[in-house]
Amino acid sequence: MANTKTAVPFSGTKEQEARLLKLIEEHKDQKGALMPVLQGAQEIYGYLPIEVQEIVSKGLGIPLEEIYGVATFYSQFTLNPKGQYKISVCLGTACYVKGSGDIFNKLSEKLGIKSGGCTPDGKFSLDACRCIGACGLAPVMTINDEVYGRLTVDDLDDILSKYGA
């Protein structure tokens, strides 16, 4: 199994665990319970760390390896927490041709995280995405719901400073 530890320690609460256990109880006798339970678990925690996968495994009586396999197969699930500010850089064709790869690499370097990662303080997460439909503004990135277009690597410091970086 791949290394499932992240730089951000797991910090689930008893309330979250109680919600997850209730969700498991509601679904455990249903055929195909794993998907709705994992979807609900991700809504509760925001991601599916190994600690949550272990609770699901025990509660549903499904081997941890199977839980991990499903969690890593479907793109809707993430094993890593997302930051307060979710940065997504478009690597679709129009953006990539205009330099979004360089922007992504510079953000990765500046934040000290790779794709799918979250800074240790929980402030920023970084992901690549495919076309977001703003090709006329290429290259484009989003931070939460804010869209930034016609970017250059030199724009990044000013943009990140708005978010306290």
N, C-alpha and C positions, 0 to 999 in steps of 0.2 A: 504494500500500500504506500502511496506517496506521502511525503511529509505533510501533515495536515495542520501543523502548528503555524500560527501567524505571529507577526510582531505585536499585534494587539491582543492582550490576554482576554480570555473569555470572561464575561462579566454578567452572566444571566442572573436574574432575580428569582426568588421563591415564587413570586406572582406569575412570572413567565412560565416557570416550570409547572405550576398548578394548571395554567391554561393549556399547556402542552399535554399534560396527563389527562385532562378532561377531554381534549380533542382525540387522543388515542383511545380512550374509553368509548367515545361515541362511534368510532370507526372500526375497532379491533375485530369485530365479528363479520365485517363486510368483505366481500371479495373485492380485490383491487384497492384495499385501504391505504396502501403505501403512498400513492401519489397525492391524494387529498391531505394526508397527514403531513407529508413533507411540505406541501404548499402552505398549509396552516402554520407549520413550525417556522417556515421562513417569514411568514407575516408576523409572527410573534417576536422572533429574534432579529429579523433583518438579514439573516444568513444561516447556514447550516454547519456550524462547527462540529468537530468530532464529539464533543460533549452532548450535543443535541442528537446527533446520529445514534449515540449509544442509548439514550433514553428511548428513542423511537424503536431501536432494535429490540431492546428488552420488553417494551410495552406491546409490540406487535408480534414478538417471537420470530423475527426475521433476522438472519445473520447480518452482522455489521458490514461484511463485505458486499452484500447485496444492496444495503442501504447506500453505501458509498458509491457503488456502481451506478445506481440510479441518480444519485445527487450529482455525480460528475458527468453523466451522459447528457442530461437535459440542460440546455442553456439557460432555462428560467431559474435554475438553482445556482447559488454561489456558496462556496466554502469559506469565503473571506468576507469580513465585515466591510461595509461601505462607510466612507467618511461623511462628516457633516457636509462637506462640499464634494459632490460627485463629479469628477472631471471625465468627460468622454471626448476623445479626439476621433473625428471621422477619418477612416483610412480607405474610404471608397475611392473609386478611380479618379474622379475629378479632383478631390481633395489631395489624394496621394501624388498625383502628377504635379500639383502646385505646392508640394512641400510639407504635407501634414506628417509624413514620417519623421522629418527633422523636428517638427514641433513636438510630436509624441516623445521622441528620444530625449529632447531637452527637458521636457516636463518630468520624465522618469529620472533623469539625472538630478534636476533641481529638488525634487521631492524625495529622492532616495528610495523610490519604490518601482516595481515592475508592473506590467499590465495585470490588473486584477488585485493589486495590492492596496494597502491602506497605511498611511503614515502612523507611527507608533502613538501619536497623540490623538488619533481618531479624527483628525481635521480634514484630511484629503484622501480620496481614493482615485485611482486612475484606471481607465478602461479604454480600449479601442472599440470603435463601432463601425458599422457599414453605413452607407448613405443615409443621411437624415433629411434629405430633400431640400438642402440649401446649397446646391451645386454652384449657383451664381455667386455665392459668397466664399467659395473655396479659397484656401483651406479653412475648415470650420471646426470649432470645439464647443462643447457646452459645459457649463458649470451649473449643476442642478438644472433649472429651467431657463437659464440665461444663455443666449447664443452669441458666440464671438466669431466673426468672419473676417475674411481677407487678412488672415494672421501672418505674422512673421515671427521668427524666434525672438526678435528684439521686443515684441509686444508682451511677452510672457511675464516679465517682472512687474510691469504696471498692472496687468490683470490680476496676478496672484496677490499683489499688495492690497487690492480691494477686499480680499478675503483673509487678510491678516498673516500672509506668508512673508 
